[in-house]
Amino acid sequence: MTTRRQFLVGGGAALAALGSGKMSLAQQPKRRPLVISTWNHGLASNERAWEILSQKGKAIDAVEAGVQVAEGDPKVSSVGYGGWPDREGNVTLDSCIMDETGNAGSVAFLQNFKHPVAVARKVMDETPHVMLVGEGARRFALEKGFKEEDLLTADSRAEWKKWLKNAEYKPWTPTTNPTHDTISMLALDQAGDLSGSCTTSGLAFKMHGRVGDSPIIGAALFVDNEVGAACATGVGEEVMKTVGSFLIVELMRQGMSPTDACREGVNRIIRKNPKWREVQVGYLAMDRHGQVGAFAIHPDFQYAVHDGNENLLIDAEFYTG
């Protein structure tokens, strides 16, 4: 695993300096294309996105294809196929996508479709709406040719049955399962356009019907091509209550670096929630020049960066009081 310290002494030192917010705007190289995503499962997703970006493809196509790698991987217990179910044993999915024009699509409480991000893309491209949910999202997916399938794997069913013995529900924190959470992705293409996507099966063993921040534009994801883009991971309730990704983009508009904007997004949660120690939220952002930043409440949040030379996993900065 590549740590932030290892990254600084390697060939990506300039990228890490950008992520730390220590370069002035005049010093920042304009880097494109570039793709970044949350967590270690972002590495494989980045590779798929890079295949598109490296061929001068559009960022919106890259972020849709990229996160589908995680959605289809049964070893990723927090996204799509193999995601841990709700307390009733149902795998319910949330996803959103947003392009450089501000157009967006999302689905929430969708069951039995492996790639909700692809359904969200159809909502964006082929309807006048932004969000479809539940049975309506299901009918729309079927109309568009998506096939229903059982997403509850043997491993996720076993974890659910193990949980049922005590049925104790606690919000996820990095100390209990450091790899269990949303994949969010941001990309900057050769043309200088930004796009983003987010997809998840949500908190494990959640109440049936619970929807987090992942399908909500402005919470889990926001893209403004004139400024930058931001995305989130962690306990979605905290992200929703502070409209985190929109906040971070607006802070970048006011001149903050991506890292400082993500830090302020986290600080907003900490100031408003006296129980902030019990939850984890991590933010990831990129400005229109390709400067990257991240910040989390607790340690262990990692993000993946692919610039064509390397695809690296980096430890995000976190709140220390």
C-alpha positions, 0 to 999 in steps of 0.5 A: 500500500502506498502511503502519503509519506512514500508518495512524497519521496516518489515520482509523484512529489509534485502531485502530493504538494498540490494536494497539500495546498502548498502551491500558489495558483501561479505555481500550479501546473495545468494537468489533464487528464486526471482521475481521482477516486475514494478508497482502495477500490478506487485503484481498479476503477481509476484504471478503467477510467484512464482507458477512456481519458487516455484516448481523449475520451470525455470525463463523463464517460470515464466516471461512469465506466470507472465506478462500474468496476467497483459496482461489479466486484463482489469483493467490494462490500459497500458497492453494488454486487456483493454489497452488504444488505439492509437489516431485512437482507435487501441490497439497496443501491444509490448512485449519481452522476454529473457532467461538465454542463451541470446536467445530472442524474441519480437513482435511489433505493434501487434493487436488483441492478448491478450498475446503478450509475448506468441507470443514473446516466440514463436518467440524466441523458434521457429524461427531464428529471434528476432523480428516480427512486424505488419502484419508479427507478426499477421500471425505468431501468427495465424499460432501458434494457437493464437486467434484474439480478440477485445482488446478495452474494453468499459472503454478504448473506453470511455477514447479514446472518452474523449481524442478525444474532445481535442486530446491533446497529452502529454507524460505520467508522474506520476502526470497524471496517476501513474499506467499507464505503462509497466509491466517488470519482472525479475526472478531468479530461483532455478538453479541460472538462470535469465530471463526477460519479458516486455509487454505493450500497449504503451503510450495512444493515441500515433501516429498510428504505434509508437513503444516504447522500450518494444519490444527492447532487450537492451532497455526495457530488457537485461539479462546476466546470468553472471552478472544480468538483468535489465528492464525499464518502462516509456517513451520508447523514452528516454530508447531507446536513451540511450539503458538503460537496456543494460547500467545498466547490463554493469555497474553492470558488472563493479562492480556497485550495481543494485541501483547505476547502475539504478541511473546512467541509469537515470542520463544518460537520465537527462544529455542528455535531457534538457526536462527530467522533462517532462518524467518519466523513471524507471529502475529495476535491479537484479544481479545474487546473487538476489540483487535488485535495482531501480531508477526513474527520478520522484517519484511514481515509485513502484516495486513489490518483491516476495521472497517466504515469502512476496510479497511487493510493494516498492517505488523506489528511484528517482532523487532529483537534 
